[in-house]
Amino acid sequence: WPTSTVGDILTNETYYTGVTYYNKHRWVGSDRTDMTFRKTRKTRAYMRPREEWIAIQVPAIIDQETFVRVQQQLKKSISFWSAKKTSLEEESPRWRGTSSGRP
């Protein structure tokens, strides 16, 4: 599976809680006038207040305890790799934004 798919599964509460939501976004059409030749108008999504979301029950594939443990492990991993990147930036000139490694 692609990394992004695994990441979505690990961080999406729907798979663990068994609840997904409908009506989370409000779509607003663009006021732009320079799109005379387009068949469809550009739109933008805005998050609605949580009170307007409609809960839908779906089968949970993993229990809540496992979800909490996964989130804790992800926090540890993120902090570890963030610290690792910072130490690499300090050690290696390549991380300073030059492709040749020279200052």
Secondary structure, 3 states (H helix, E strand, C coil): CCHHHHHHHHHCCHHHHCEEEECCEEEEECCCCCCCCCCCCCEEEEECCHHHCEEEECCCCCCHHHHHHHHHHHHHHHHHHHHHHHHHHHHCHHHHCCCCCCC
